[in-house]
Amino acid sequence: MSFKNGWHKCIEFIADKWRYFLAGVVFILIILLLAFVISKKTTKDEDISGVYKDFQVNANVELNALIVNYYNSYAAGDTNALSAYASPISDSEVSYIKFLSQYIEAFNVKDVYSKQGLDEGSYLVSVHVNEKFVGVNTPAPGLEFFYVRTNENGMLYIDNSYGTYNQKEHEISTDPKIDDIIEIYNERNDVMRLKKMVEDDLNAVMASDANLNKFITETLRTKIGEWKAQYKAQRDQQQAIADAKAKEAADAAAKAQQDAAAAAAKAAQDAQEEANKSTVVITTKVNVRDSASEAGNAIGTLDGGTRVVKYAEENGFTKIDYNGSKAYVKSDFVVPEGQPAPQPEAAPAPSNTTVTLTSTVNARSAKDETSDRVAVGVPGDTVTILGDAGDGWSRVSIKGIEGYMKTEFIH
């Protein structure tokens, strides 16, 4: 009776909570479905089980042909042809292949060992190859690893990122997942046995052929060292040239930018000067200069009373229009148009002429208004003009004293 009551209560509980139970069942089914899909995708796209299987030896005709073509192009130093079978190939490896090929007479591929790679259409490949060097009778056995993939056209190619050269130089980035499967591959017993077999063969032929031994252990190592030094010097020189060109281009761009800014500033200045221009009158004969400085080159003169266009004031000079170009005159000798017309500069009286003063005039020790006063002439005094001293001054004698007076006051 107790069991029956308990069963009825369980049924009632489930009936009451059926929505929650249904949601739980659906959730579990979704999790199982996702796990199945992910498992299938991983199995298809990134299956590493092939690395644990036995070697396939010379089992893929297309793969063997790819390897043979690669070695034939390598021995010929034909990196253009080689790039059809292996990519990417760095610039330094191209140089290395061209260098090394001059010492290689031929490659003879003995066996191609392969296992499936990380994804479908990829292969982990070990190639047992005999390398015949120029001038050496005995070929040297070797074992080289390749990671082979299938391109978008369905053709096999060697992914050179995982080749011997890049694994040493690390010039091209690689996929960590592929690196991992290669590491597993190299630690497999069958791979290690294969490496040991080829290594023993190499040691045996080197022991039997002193010429081969010397070439590999001495000559080739020396030549490779020389190539490395030469390539580095060439690369450094190319980099220096590239850096110089880059600097030249940057300097040219900076100058162009500066020139553009200067041109824009000049255009703005010209526009402002054009908007503010006015007419002024030169008060006395004055030098016209090419810059706003007394050290500027004198490019002409203007007589007193000449009307000119004024553009701006600069450093005590007035920028004017002079024969269609902009030039400068001292601002001391310029007045706005509309002021009383300037009197022409007084011409000096002839030498040894006597004149009677009509106003009080100072006689000075030099033709400079700041020089010492040596005498004073008052209206009615007579002055003997001894000569023209220039710059608007005359050399005179007054009351027996010689000195200098402004010409405009004694003519």
PyMOL commands that set and color helices and strands:
alter all, ss='L'
color gray80, all
select helices_A, chain A and resi 2-16+18-45+49-52+61-76+79-82+91-101+160-162+164-169+176-186+189-208+210-276+331-333+407-409
alter helices_A, ss='H'
color red, helices_A
select strands_A, chain A and resi 56-57+86-87+104-116+123-133+140-150+156-159+278-282+286-289+298-302+307-314+317-322+325-330+334-336+353-356+361-364+373-377+382-390+393-398+401-406
alter strands_A, ss='S'
color yellow, strands_A
deselect
rebuild
show_as cartoon
